[in-house]
Amino acid sequence: MFEHITASEIAGYGVGALLLSATLSAPKIDSFISSSQRSSLGMCKRCGDLKLVACFKCKGYGLIKEGGPFNFVPIVGESMGFGGKSKSSSNSSCSNCRGRGHFPCPQCSTSKSSKT
């Protein structure tokens, strides 16, 4: 099965696998580094002294798109306006954060109440 594969192809598969794993692990590594930098500066590890944390469901927008993550909606009839946007709103307010897009930071609020 693999008798016609060359060393260059094997190296290409190895580099591709390495790049894929680096791409998938980058957000976790970035989160770890930013958390350690915040703690070394004496800031809140979670929000960086902003006192607000983005909603995990709507990613801080306050709206949830009905069409999914990439918002693929088929164009049917004349219900679509110029630019591919629907005339009727296909966004709904996030029920998790009630449309605000953020919450008060739980770590800052507990540390504030423990200081007083």
N, C-alpha and C positions, 0 to 999 in steps of 0.2 A: 504494500500500500504506500509506504513512504520511501520506496527505492529511488524515486526520481526527484526527491527534494534536495535542494542545495543548502550549503552552509549560510548563504546570504538570506535565503527564505526563512531558515530557522532563526537567524539573528533578527530578521524583520518581525517574526511572530513574537519573539522575546521582548523586543523594544515596544511593540504594540501593546502587549500585555502590561508592561511596566507603565506606559503612558496612561492606559485605561485605569489601572489601580491608583495612579497618582491623581488622576482627575476625580475619581470617586472619593478619595480620602481627603482631598484639599479642603472642603468646608470644615471637617472635623479638626484638621491640623490648624487651620486659621482660627477657629474658635478657641482652641487650646492656647495658642500663642497670644491672642488678644486678651484672654482671661488672665494669663500670667503677667502680661504687661499692666493690666489694670490693677492687679493686686500689688505689684511692685510700686505703682504710683499712689497707692492708698485709695484707689477708687473702688466703687462697687463692681464686683466681678461680673454681675449679670447685665447691668444697664450702663455702666461707665459714668455714673452720677447724672444720668439724664432723668432719673426717677420714673421712667416709662419703659415698658417692654412691649414690643410689637405682638399683635395677636398671631397665634400660630395657624389659625384657620384661614384668615384672609391675607396673611403676610403684611399686615399694617395698612392695607388699603381701605378697609371698612366695607368693601363691597365684594360679593362673590359672583363671578361670571357664571351664567347658566350653561354656556356652551362647553365647559370643561377647561382644562389648563391652557389649551392653545386656541380656544374659541373658534373652532371650525363649525361654521353654520352654513348649510347649503343655501344657495340663492334660489328662491322660489318666487315666481311672479314678480309683482312690483312692491313687495313689502320691504325690500332693501333700498336704502337711500344711496346717495353718492358716497363713495369711499368704502362701501361694503358694510356700513353700520346699519343696524336695524332701526326703523323709526320707533318701534316700541322698545322700551328699555328691557334688556335681557339681564340686567344686573339686579341683584337683590342685596339688601342690607345684611351684613354679617350678624347672625343671631348670637354668636359667642361673645363678641365685644360690643354689641348693640350699635354697630356702625361707626364706632370711634376709631377702630384700628389699633388701639393700644390699651394696656392695663397699667395700673400703678405697679412699680417694681416690688415684688414680694420681699426681697432681701432688704431693700432700703426701708420699707415700711416696718419690718420687724426690728431692724437695728435702731430705727428712730424711736419706736415705742419702748425698747429696752434701755435706751439712754435716758429717757425722761422718767 
